[in-house]
Amino acid sequence: MRKLISRFLKDQSGATAIEYAIIAGGISILIVTAVNGMGTTLSGKFNSVNNSLQ
């Protein structure tokens, strides 16, 4: 049982997958923030054009 626990604690194969998941999560948060900011700006511009056409 001791060897099993020792081998489990030394195993690093899952660490890479967790690191990639954290990186992907950070990138997705950045993308959502950027798209949300551009959406607000575009909405304001479309409203401005719509008001100037009326």
C-alpha angles and dihedrals in degrees: 000000000000092000091050093053092044092051091047093053092048094049110107100175095102094050093073093054091050091050091051090049091053091049092048091049092052093049092049091052090052092049093050091049093049094047092047091051093048091047092056092048093048091048090055092049093049090050090050092051091046092052093047091052094054 
